[in-house]
Amino acid sequence: MIILLKRKTSLTLEDFSKYWLETHAPLAKKMPGLRRYVVNVVRRPPNREPEYDGVVELWFDDVESMKAAFTSPEGKATQRDTEAFASGVTSMYIDEYSIM
């Protein structure tokens, strides 16, 4: 699963990153069945604003594990906490094809 995040306008990118890494990530990593959790903070490209401020990768063994994680108390707490630092969330369920 990949999730694209847009920070709240009241937060600087630094505040957004700090909250995500120090407050939100510790909650997220408690979700049952989560195998890997990768936070990617988007930096401003030259001459334009990025569409998103962060990309998170959540790795599960299968779809059932992912569903169980998000419906667990830890998953629900993590989802509620997202509202503290993100104004927009776009979730994508993906199939990975490793080329190299």
Beta strands, then each sheet from edge to edge (+ up, - down):
strand 1: 2-7
strand 2: 36-41
strand 3: 54-59
strand 4: 86-92
sheet 1: 2+ 3- 1+ 4-
end
